[in-house]
């Protein structure tokens, strides 16, 4: 971490998706080991003192219910209405964060296995004035295909990473790029917004098991990984290990 005072961190959690690939079940509220995915996703952020505020953006239809229990998890947590797209939900959450935060981390509510170490590495990266994206180097062979699924080429995977969340940015940078609705409409993640504005973004090592629960088959995988982690028999990995 750069020298100087510890940064004041705000966290934006988009949780307003409709869960179409989950058969219409809202992913943040699915149960994992007896608790909603959202609770697992929030836990490592709430364990850090420099995290001053967390805003969860949920769909309008879930707003009243979420306000009944989510803020009770911690006094730093508030709930707002999300938008029609993920970027709109992020923008709503960021807007609700106080202007006093120095850094803003964006994290998917459907990533329940994020570790405190990954969060801290993202904070450290953004403290240097750049964007910092948790991720993991690609290990599978990659193929680029056309509309008929014919293989066009095999890209060199040595420079390819899988982007995860959290993604961390200086607060002023993220607020500025989110003001552009055209950029928001084209963005596939928050880093692409910042990249489009010409601001450097670096990858930082996340973990290969920081999976996003997207389809029904992902939930038992998450259950297994969480149980292994809690049993203390997860293989030790250096922060910079690829493979």
Rosetta silent file (secondary structure, phi, psi, omega in degrees, C-alpha in Angstrom):
SEQUENCE: XXXXXXXXXXXXXXXXXXXXXXXXXXXXXXXXXXXXXXXXXXXXXXXXXXXXXXXXXXXXXXXXXXXXXXXXXXXXXXXXXXXXXXXXXXXXXXXXXXXXXXXXXXXXXXXXXXXXXXXXXXXXXXXXXXXXXXXXXXXXXXXXXXXXXXXXXXXXXXXXXXXXXXXXXXXXXXXXXXXXXXXXXXXXXXXXXXXXXXXXXXXXXXXXXXXXXXXXXXXXXXXXXXXXXXXXXXXXXXXXXXX
SCORE:     score description
SCORE:     0.000 S_00000001
   1 L     0.000  140.005  177.607    0.000    0.000    0.000 S_00000001
   2 L   -61.988  150.169 -179.625    1.220    3.458   -0.786 S_00000001
   3 L   -67.549  159.774 -179.422    2.422    5.477    2.203 S_00000001
   4 L   114.561 -177.651 -178.508    0.063    7.961    3.804 S_00000001
   5 L   -61.361  149.034  176.425   -3.331    7.727    5.442 S_00000001
   6 L   -63.782  133.607 -177.785   -5.410    4.641    4.804 S_00000001
   7 L   -67.156  147.991  173.625   -7.872    5.353    1.976 S_00000001
   8 L   -87.075  120.794 -170.585  -11.542    5.722    2.742 S_00000001
   9 E  -109.144  133.512  169.827  -13.232    3.019    0.714 S_00000001
  10 E  -111.844  150.493 -177.973  -16.776    2.834   -0.600 S_00000001
  11 E  -127.283  130.449  176.073  -18.253   -0.322   -2.100 S_00000001
  12 E  -110.759  126.083 -177.493  -20.964   -0.590   -4.751 S_00000001
  13 E  -118.273  101.477  174.057  -22.752   -3.938   -5.038 S_00000001
  14 E   -73.404  124.230 -176.306  -24.987   -4.381   -8.103 S_00000001
  15 E  -142.818   34.672 -173.999  -27.671   -6.923   -7.143 S_00000001
  16 L  -108.046    8.536 -179.324  -30.605   -6.018   -9.391 S_00000001
  17 L   -64.992  156.523 -177.864  -30.333   -8.736  -12.040 S_00000001
  18 L   -91.100   -3.715  175.569  -33.366  -10.814  -12.938 S_00000001
  19 L    66.512   36.579 -176.205  -31.541  -14.159  -12.813 S_00000001
  20 H   -62.009  -40.641  178.953  -32.611  -15.277  -16.294 S_00000001
  21 H   -75.917   -6.863  175.458  -29.797  -17.832  -16.593 S_00000001
  22 H  -103.581   18.611  179.267  -30.779  -19.048  -13.113 S_00000001
  23 L    71.670   27.225  178.855  -34.323  -19.764  -14.260 S_00000001
  24 L    87.187    1.451  177.672  -35.655  -16.486  -12.896 S_00000001
  25 L   -86.277  130.253 -177.122  -34.280  -16.992   -9.381 S_00000001
  26 L   -71.276  114.246 -172.678  -32.586  -13.856   -8.019 S_00000001
  27 H   -59.061  -43.853 -176.866  -28.962  -14.845   -7.518 S_00000001
  28 H   -60.705  -21.171 -175.186  -28.060  -12.539   -4.600 S_00000001
  29 H  -105.323    3.408  172.636  -30.841  -14.067   -2.507 S_00000001
  30 L   -66.738  152.118 -176.923  -30.131  -17.724   -3.243 S_00000001
  31 E   -92.525  131.059  175.085  -29.008  -19.687   -0.189 S_00000001
  32 E  -128.955  116.788 -178.275  -25.419  -20.864    0.148 S_00000001
  33 L    52.227   40.885  174.265  -24.521  -22.755    3.332 S_00000001
  34 L    84.461    1.752 -179.960  -27.622  -21.359    5.035 S_00000001
  35 E  -133.617  151.597  176.683  -27.060  -17.702    4.109 S_00000001
  36 E   -60.776  148.024  175.895  -27.901  -15.582    1.047 S_00000001
  37 H   -52.326  -38.806 -178.826  -25.137  -15.230   -1.535 S_00000001
  38 H   -57.355  -40.261 -179.828  -25.226  -11.497   -0.874 S_00000001
  39 H   -62.996  -44.178  178.093  -24.206  -12.018    2.761 S_00000001
  40 H   -62.439  -41.172 -178.316  -21.194  -14.092    1.730 S_00000001
  41 H   -65.471  -34.135 -178.190  -20.223  -11.483   -0.877 S_00000001
  42 H   -77.594  -29.035 -166.718  -20.371   -8.648    1.659 S_00000001
  43 H   -54.298  -49.150 -177.652  -18.490  -10.367    4.488 S_00000001
  44 H   -66.783  -28.162  177.113  -14.844   -9.719    3.468 S_00000001
  45 H   -69.870  -42.735 -176.966  -15.562   -6.041    2.750 S_00000001
  46 H   -71.350  -14.834  177.566  -17.237   -5.511    6.113 S_00000001
  47 L   -81.013   -7.011 -176.446  -14.238   -7.071    7.852 S_00000001
  48 L  -104.205  128.485 -177.667  -12.007   -4.178    6.703 S_00000001
  49 L   -65.022  -32.160 -176.899  -11.878   -0.952    8.710 S_00000001
  50 L   -73.396  -12.479  173.410  -11.076    1.194    5.664 S_00000001
  51 E   -78.083  109.823 -174.508  -14.411    0.220    4.111 S_00000001
  52 E   -95.680  -31.472 -175.887  -16.580    3.116    5.303 S_00000001
  53 E  -147.222  141.446  175.796  -19.760    2.669    3.247 S_00000001
  54 E  -130.245  129.731  177.466  -21.406   -0.102    1.231 S_00000001
  55 E  -121.039  124.420  178.533  -24.369    0.460   -1.094 S_00000001
  56 E  -104.140  124.988  179.309  -26.339   -2.496   -2.482 S_00000001
  57 E  -102.783  115.150 -178.936  -28.474   -1.795   -5.561 S_00000001
  58 E  -115.499  167.184  179.074  -31.461   -4.175   -5.876 S_00000001
  59 L   -67.566  155.388  179.886  -34.414   -4.282   -8.241 S_00000001
  60 H   -53.768  -39.741 -176.302  -37.430   -2.109   -7.467 S_00000001
  61 H   -70.415  -20.408  179.244  -39.511   -5.188   -6.678 S_00000001
  62 H  -100.696   -2.234 -169.995  -36.980   -6.352   -4.057 S_00000001
  63 H   -61.215  -50.092 -176.092  -36.308   -2.926   -2.565 S_00000001
  64 H   -62.435  -45.491 -179.239  -38.739   -2.992    0.365 S_00000001
  65 H   -64.515  -44.074 -178.440  -37.803   -6.511    1.455 S_00000001
  66 H   -63.679  -38.421  178.365  -34.051   -5.874    1.132 S_00000001
  67 H   -66.699  -16.300  178.703  -34.302   -2.686    3.178 S_00000001
  68 H   -79.290  -20.631 -177.371  -35.895   -4.800    5.898 S_00000001
  69 H  -135.893  -27.412 -175.626  -32.826   -6.966    6.480 S_00000001
  70 L   -65.128  -47.081  179.137  -29.723   -5.977    4.484 S_00000001
  71 H   -62.529  -21.021  178.875  -28.838   -2.793    6.468 S_00000001
  72 H   -69.949  -14.391  178.530  -29.151   -4.826    9.677 S_00000001
  73 H   -66.489  -33.948 -176.993  -26.009   -6.715    8.649 S_00000001
  74 L  -168.777  143.542 -177.279  -23.851   -3.668    9.392 S_00000001
  75 L   -66.151  -15.260  179.969  -24.425    0.029   10.022 S_00000001
  76 L   -83.276   -7.018 -172.270  -22.275    0.882    6.990 S_00000001
  77 E   -98.968  132.450  172.196  -24.667   -0.827    4.564 S_00000001
  78 E  -128.719  163.868 -177.685  -27.515    0.899    2.720 S_00000001
  79 E  -125.494  135.597  175.694  -29.837   -0.276   -0.057 S_00000001
  80 E  -131.406  168.203  175.681  -30.956    1.625   -3.151 S_00000001
  81 E   -76.074  138.201  176.155  -32.952    0.825   -6.269 S_00000001
  82 L   -83.337 -169.158 -179.813  -30.929   -0.504   -9.175 S_00000001
  83 L  -119.185 -169.314 -177.262  -31.355    0.265  -12.873 S_00000001
  84 L   -78.464  -22.298  176.409  -32.291   -1.559  -16.047 S_00000001
  85 L  -123.446  166.304  177.984  -28.680   -2.578  -16.751 S_00000001
  86 H   -59.662  -44.658 -179.363  -25.782   -3.593  -14.540 S_00000001
  87 H   -62.260  -35.784  177.130  -23.975   -0.329  -15.301 S_00000001
  88 H   -66.164  -38.463  177.976  -27.077    1.642  -14.345 S_00000001
  89 H   -65.561  -41.245  176.485  -27.236   -0.222  -11.044 S_00000001
  90 H   -60.719  -45.038 -179.917  -23.566    0.518  -10.413 S_00000001
  91 H   -59.713  -41.629  178.962  -24.194    4.190  -11.207 S_00000001
  92 H   -64.310  -41.894  179.669  -27.105    4.316   -8.733 S_00000001
  93 H   -66.879  -42.705 -179.548  -25.016    2.702   -6.007 S_00000001
  94 H   -64.174  -40.204  179.202  -22.033    4.973   -6.658 S_00000001
  95 H   -60.566  -30.995 -178.631  -24.253    8.045   -6.578 S_00000001
  96 H   -82.867   -9.558  176.981  -25.440    7.014   -3.116 S_00000001
  97 L   -77.250  142.770  179.293  -21.891    6.744   -1.760 S_00000001
  98 L   -61.399  149.969  177.871  -20.639    9.815    0.149 S_00000001
  99 L   -66.347  -13.211 -175.974  -18.316   12.184   -1.690 S_00000001
 100 L   -77.407  -11.817 -178.789  -15.792   11.637    1.109 S_00000001
 101 L   -74.440  143.573 -179.954  -14.683    8.179   -0.109 S_00000001
 102 L   -89.213  -38.533 -178.331  -11.315    8.053   -1.858 S_00000001
 103 E  -125.634  149.886  174.495  -11.710    4.724   -3.627 S_00000001
 104 E  -126.027  127.585  173.772  -14.735    2.822   -4.903 S_00000001
 105 E  -105.490  136.160  175.495  -14.819   -0.942   -5.282 S_00000001
 106 E  -111.712  129.377 -177.900  -17.496   -2.596   -7.395 S_00000001
 107 L  -138.779  136.317  178.774  -18.297   -6.222   -6.618 S_00000001
 108 L   -70.619  130.918  177.051  -20.874   -8.632   -8.015 S_00000001
 109 L   -62.926  -22.480 -177.881  -23.381   -9.845   -5.435 S_00000001
 110 L   -89.983   12.870  173.076  -23.252  -13.226   -7.162 S_00000001
 111 L  -110.256   86.586 -172.837  -19.556  -13.738   -6.317 S_00000001
 112 L   -83.069   -8.129 -173.059  -19.842  -15.174   -2.797 S_00000001
 113 L  -106.508   14.473  176.811  -16.331  -16.624   -2.524 S_00000001
 114 L   -60.736  140.736 -178.021  -14.269  -13.450   -2.810 S_00000001
 115 L  -102.105  159.945  177.423  -11.514  -13.404   -0.206 S_00000001
 116 H   -62.595  -35.710  178.941  -10.286  -10.577    1.983 S_00000001
 117 H   -60.845  -41.738  177.980   -6.855  -10.920    0.374 S_00000001
 118 H   -63.993  -43.715  178.638   -8.295  -10.242   -3.073 S_00000001
 119 H   -59.809  -45.006 -178.494  -10.179   -7.203   -1.757 S_00000001
 120 H   -64.694  -37.350  178.806   -7.014   -5.850   -0.129 S_00000001
 121 H   -67.046  -35.457  176.869   -4.981   -6.296   -3.326 S_00000001
 122 H   -67.186  -41.903  177.311   -7.596   -4.346   -5.279 S_00000001
 123 H   -61.121  -44.656  179.987   -7.536   -1.534   -2.710 S_00000001
 124 H   -60.785  -42.884  179.938   -3.749   -1.441   -2.860 S_00000001
 125 H   -63.366  -45.417 -178.435   -3.800   -1.252   -6.669 S_00000001
 126 H   -70.456  -23.720  178.423   -6.348    1.568   -6.815 S_00000001
 127 L   -65.190  -15.549  178.134   -4.451    3.481   -4.133 S_00000001
 128 L   -86.140    1.906  177.998   -1.790    4.106   -6.792 S_00000001
 129 L    92.337    8.520  178.968   -4.235    6.193   -8.814 S_00000001
 130 L  -118.260  173.394  170.161   -5.101    3.515  -11.384 S_00000001
 131 E   -80.044  151.763  178.790   -7.863    1.002  -11.826 S_00000001
 132 E  -137.486  123.491 -175.352   -7.315   -2.455  -10.332 S_00000001
 133 E  -119.730  123.121  174.377   -9.237   -5.531  -11.480 S_00000001
 134 E   -68.287  140.486  179.128   -9.159   -8.894   -9.729 S_00000001
 135 E  -168.469 -174.280 -178.255   -8.621  -11.729  -12.152 S_00000001
 136 E  -148.175  138.253 -179.116   -6.815  -14.926  -12.987 S_00000001
 137 E   -60.911  140.385  178.354   -4.639  -15.920  -15.948 S_00000001
 138 L   -67.027  137.527  178.055   -6.395  -18.019  -18.593 S_00000001
 139 L  -114.392  -23.178  178.002   -5.325  -21.662  -18.582 S_00000001
 140 L   -78.508  152.858  169.607   -7.592  -23.126  -21.275 S_00000001
 141 L   -68.320  134.552 -176.421   -6.760  -22.941  -24.954 S_00000001
 142 L  -105.392  144.786  178.063   -8.863  -20.151  -26.469 S_00000001
 143 L  -128.793  132.635  170.984  -10.560  -20.149  -29.867 S_00000001
 144 E   -96.670  129.613 -175.636  -11.993  -17.208  -31.801 S_00000001
 145 E  -125.251  164.000  175.528  -14.961  -18.287  -33.943 S_00000001
 146 L   -95.600 -171.513 -176.541  -17.335  -16.760  -36.499 S_00000001
 147 L   -63.025  -23.986  178.531  -21.151  -16.744  -36.467 S_00000001
 148 L   -95.327   11.376  178.405  -21.192  -20.345  -37.741 S_00000001
 149 L    67.641   18.563  172.119  -18.780  -21.404  -34.970 S_00000001
 150 L   -76.020  136.042 -178.975  -15.941  -21.991  -37.437 S_00000001
 151 E   -72.843  126.131  178.863  -12.611  -21.440  -35.733 S_00000001
 152 E   -93.805  -40.032  179.525  -10.864  -18.350  -37.064 S_00000001
 153 E  -165.509  166.238  176.659   -7.751  -18.415  -34.913 S_00000001
 154 L  -114.634  100.414 -177.346   -6.206  -19.586  -31.663 S_00000001
 155 L   -65.573  152.787  173.964   -5.117  -16.526  -29.650 S_00000001
 156 L   -71.236  117.510 -175.467   -2.004  -16.619  -27.526 S_00000001
 157 H   -80.025   -6.279 -173.716   -3.366  -17.126  -24.014 S_00000001
 158 H   -62.611  -26.332  178.833   -0.207  -15.865  -22.301 S_00000001
 159 H  -107.228   15.341 -176.756   -1.596  -12.326  -22.145 S_00000001
 160 L  -105.630  131.075  176.632   -5.228  -13.284  -21.470 S_00000001
 161 E  -124.353  150.280  169.955   -6.831  -13.040  -18.031 S_00000001
 162 E   -86.324  120.105  179.209  -10.326  -13.797  -16.778 S_00000001
 163 E   -80.010  135.679  177.208  -11.702  -10.595  -15.243 S_00000001
 164 E  -121.099 -165.307  165.433  -13.471  -10.954  -11.909 S_00000001
 165 E  -130.147  155.792   13.981  -14.644   -8.550   -9.251 S_00000001
 166 E   -74.962  157.567  169.561  -13.938   -6.575   -7.164 S_00000001
 167 E  -122.333  129.768 -169.911  -12.823   -3.847   -9.516 S_00000001
 168 E  -121.261  142.893 -175.988  -11.391   -0.809   -7.759 S_00000001
 169 E  -148.402  152.379  166.460  -10.920    2.783   -8.909 S_00000001
 170 E   -56.182  136.403 -172.378  -10.186    6.246   -7.570 S_00000001
 171 H   -57.661  -41.899 -177.463  -13.631    7.596   -6.708 S_00000001
 172 H   -63.876  -34.745 -179.807  -13.378   10.684   -8.905 S_00000001
 173 H   -66.731  -50.232 -176.926  -12.461    8.554  -11.918 S_00000001
 174 H   -65.746  -40.560  179.113  -15.352    6.122  -11.591 S_00000001
 175 H   -60.110  -40.663 -177.004  -17.889    8.863  -10.899 S_00000001
 176 H   -66.382  -45.397 -175.999  -16.788   10.724  -14.025 S_00000001
 177 H   -71.612  -27.909  179.208  -17.002    7.789  -16.448 S_00000001
 178 H   -72.489  -13.027  178.779  -20.383    6.686  -15.081 S_00000001
 179 L   -73.664  -14.570 -177.408  -21.856   10.048  -16.075 S_00000001
 180 L   -93.394  105.515 -177.095  -21.697    9.043  -19.769 S_00000001
 181 H   -66.049  -28.794  178.395  -24.841    6.991  -20.618 S_00000001
 182 H   -68.313  -42.637  175.524  -23.432    5.913  -23.998 S_00000001
 183 H   -61.457  -44.082 -179.118  -20.336    4.455  -22.361 S_00000001
 184 H   -59.856  -38.355 -177.135  -22.503    2.730  -19.759 S_00000001
 185 H   -66.866  -28.897 -176.747  -24.648    1.145  -22.465 S_00000001
 186 H   -94.271  -13.700 -171.477  -21.611   -0.415  -24.159 S_00000001
 187 L   -74.504  136.504  172.984  -19.691   -1.488  -21.064 S_00000001
 188 L   -96.083  -18.953  171.762  -19.401   -5.161  -20.157 S_00000001
 189 L  -154.956  177.633 -175.671  -17.737   -4.303  -16.852 S_00000001
 190 H   -72.580  -33.514  179.254  -16.625   -1.233  -14.931 S_00000001
 191 H   -62.465  -35.833 -179.244  -13.008   -1.491  -16.040 S_00000001
 192 H   -65.384  -30.836  173.788  -14.031   -1.141  -19.692 S_00000001
 193 H   -62.470  -47.321 -177.360  -15.620    2.217  -18.847 S_00000001
 194 H   -69.087  -40.587  176.731  -12.385    3.429  -17.283 S_00000001
 195 H   -58.497  -43.789 -178.801  -10.263    1.974  -20.096 S_00000001
 196 H   -62.368  -25.276  178.300  -12.389    3.831  -22.668 S_00000001
 197 L   -85.607    2.168  176.829  -11.613    7.067  -20.849 S_00000001
 198 L    80.895   19.190 -178.817   -7.883    6.438  -21.330 S_00000001
 199 L   -99.943  132.393 -177.276   -7.121    5.754  -17.675 S_00000001
 200 L   -60.522  139.644  175.648   -4.678    2.913  -16.878 S_00000001
 201 E  -133.625  132.420  179.755   -6.171   -0.244  -15.399 S_00000001
 202 E  -117.230  150.748  171.317   -4.101   -3.160  -14.132 S_00000001
 203 E   -82.366  143.802  169.849   -4.962   -6.724  -13.288 S_00000001
 204 E  -126.049  152.687 -176.041   -4.263   -7.959   -9.780 S_00000001
 205 E   -68.780  120.061  167.953   -4.296  -11.573   -8.712 S_00000001
 206 L   -92.529 -132.841  177.433   -7.657  -12.750   -7.509 S_00000001
 207 L  -144.935  147.117 -177.363   -8.281  -16.453   -7.029 S_00000001
 208 L   -65.257  -21.700 -179.571   -9.461  -19.150   -9.431 S_00000001
 209 L   -94.999   13.302  175.435  -12.369  -20.082   -7.136 S_00000001
 210 L   -81.462   61.123 -172.870  -13.791  -16.532   -7.057 S_00000001
 211 L   -79.091  155.605  174.108  -16.587  -17.800   -9.270 S_00000001
 212 L   -99.967  122.402  179.186  -19.720  -15.969  -10.292 S_00000001
 213 L   -76.455  107.909 -173.473  -22.878  -17.973   -9.595 S_00000001
 214 L  -118.566  -40.699 -177.210  -24.685  -17.625  -12.920 S_00000001
 215 L  -119.602  161.808 -178.143  -26.367  -20.951  -13.708 S_00000001
 216 H   -53.791  -35.961 -177.552  -28.010  -23.583  -11.475 S_00000001
 217 H   -70.746  -13.710  179.096  -25.005  -25.881  -11.748 S_00000001
 218 H   -74.874  -26.273 -174.823  -22.755  -23.177  -10.258 S_00000001
 219 H   -66.258  -47.114  176.471  -24.444  -23.315   -6.851 S_00000001
 220 H   -64.599  -29.623  175.175  -23.304  -26.825   -5.834 S_00000001
 221 H   -64.377  -44.926  177.993  -19.800  -25.936   -7.021 S_00000001
 222 H   -61.961  -39.715  177.450  -19.856  -22.892   -4.749 S_00000001
 223 H   -59.859  -44.182 -179.666  -21.134  -25.082   -1.877 S_00000001
 224 H   -64.086  -47.249 -178.069  -18.228  -27.482   -2.387 S_00000001
 225 H   -64.100  -39.128  178.850  -15.610  -24.730   -2.576 S_00000001
 226 H   -66.662  -42.144  178.841  -16.966  -22.998    0.506 S_00000001
 227 H   -62.990  -41.141  178.333  -17.038  -26.251    2.477 S_00000001
 228 H   -63.649  -41.793  178.912  -13.444  -26.999    1.442 S_00000001
 229 H   -62.692  -44.878 -178.618  -12.359  -23.508    2.463 S_00000001
 230 H   -68.448  -27.365  177.887  -14.065  -23.806    5.845 S_00000001
 231 H   -76.787  -11.920  176.449  -12.511  -27.223    6.398 S_00000001
 232 L    78.419   17.563 -178.296   -9.124  -25.589    5.985 S_00000001
 233 L  -115.301   23.778  173.447   -7.934  -27.964    3.343 S_00000001
 234 L   -69.552  133.407 -178.587   -7.934  -25.604    0.379 S_00000001
 235 L   -57.583  135.706  179.168   -4.569  -25.928   -1.406 S_00000001
 236 L   -67.226  137.716  179.359   -2.194  -23.149   -0.459 S_00000001
 237 L  -134.219  130.929  172.525   -1.612  -20.709   -3.305 S_00000001
 238 L   -69.295  151.143 -177.499    0.885  -17.888   -3.532 S_00000001
 239 L   -59.067  -31.083 -176.853   -0.713  -14.584   -4.537 S_00000001
 240 L   -99.783   12.193 -175.459    1.191  -14.570   -7.815 S_00000001
 241 L   -74.540  132.352  174.661    0.713  -18.231   -8.756 S_00000001
 242 L  -107.921 -117.317  176.715   -0.664  -18.881  -12.205 S_00000001
 243 L   115.416    0.000    0.000   -0.513  -22.254  -13.888 S_00000001
